[in-house]
Amino acid sequence: ARKCVLSGLWKNELGSNMTISAVNTDGGFTGLYHTAVTATDKHIRVSPLKGSQKPTNQRKQPTFGFTVSWTFSNSMTVFVGQCFMDDKGKETLKTMWLLREEVSSPGADWKATRVGTNIFTRI
Ligand SMILES: CC(=O)N1C(=O)N[C@@H]2[C@H](CCCCC(=O)O)SC[C@@H]21
């Protein structure tokens, strides 16, 4: 049965790419994220990601979530989304993300989180 599994190499329209490891039996996975863009003035470095997806023995187009802990800044991003497969077997990850910056005081908390959508396709 054709089902969408997250393992492998993905890219998004910003030019970022990510590699996701084998998904284990409880849906857990790890990987590496190489962002093409940053909200900081830091030099970009590959960053680890950890996440889980709904097991594909029950779902063909599973939902998933993962967290990227950026190695070059003090911020963190969480992604949630779903893996879709078209009738030709082409997979797409439609996601939304929250980017949380580290701010200096609670007074700046209001401006610390950015939100966005993003689509990944296989490389
Ligand atoms: C998928 C997507 O839209 N994004 C992507 O691929 N890279 C940017 C952000 C990278 C943040 C780097 C760390 C920092 O700037 O503090 S996470 C959301 C956005």
The ligand as an SDF file (V2000), in Angstrom:
LIG
                    3D

 19 20  0  0  0  0  0  0  0  0999 V2000
   10.6050   25.9520    6.8260 C   0  0  0  0  0  0  0  0  0  0  0  0
   10.7710   27.3620    7.0710 C   0  0  0  0  0  0  0  0  0  0  0  0
    9.9030   28.1330    6.7640 O   0  0  0  0  0  0  0  0  0  0  0  0
   11.9420   27.8420    7.6390 N   0  0  0  0  0  0  0  0  0  0  0  0
   13.2040   27.3830    7.3930 C   0  0  0  0  0  0  0  0  0  0  0  0
   13.4730   26.4130    6.6560 O   0  0  0  0  0  0  0  0  0  0  0  0
   14.1080   28.1420    8.0380 N   0  0  0  0  0  0  0  0  0  0  0  0
   13.4390   29.2570    8.7320 C   0  0  0  0  0  0  0  0  0  0  0  0
   13.7540   29.2650   10.2250 C   0  0  0  0  0  0  0  0  0  0  0  0
   15.2260   29.0670   10.5470 C   0  0  0  0  0  0  0  0  0  0  0  0
   15.5730   29.5770   11.9020 C   0  0  0  0  0  0  0  0  0  0  0  0
   17.0730   29.5130   12.1300 C   0  0  0  0  0  0  0  0  0  0  0  0
   17.4360   29.9070   13.5320 C   0  0  0  0  0  0  0  0  0  0  0  0
   17.2830   31.3860   13.8240 C   0  0  0  0  0  0  0  0  0  0  0  0
   17.1390   32.1670   12.8850 O   0  0  0  0  0  0  0  0  0  0  0  0
   17.3270   31.7370   15.0240 O   0  0  0  0  0  0  0  0  0  0  0  0
   12.7000   28.0350   10.9400 S   0  0  0  0  0  0  0  0  0  0  0  0
   11.3430   28.4970    9.9010 C   0  0  0  0  0  0  0  0  0  0  0  0
   11.9380   28.9640    8.5580 C   0  0  0  0  0  0  0  0  0  0  0  0
  1  2  1  0
  2  3  2  0
  2  4  1  0
  4  5  1  0
  4 19  1  0
  5  6  2  0
  5  7  1  0
  7  8  1  0
  8  9  1  0
  8 19  1  0
  9 10  1  0
  9 17  1  0
 10 11  1  0
 11 12  1  0
 12 13  1  0
 13 14  1  0
 14 15  2  0
 14 16  1  0
 17 18  1  0
 18 19  1  0
M  END
$$$$
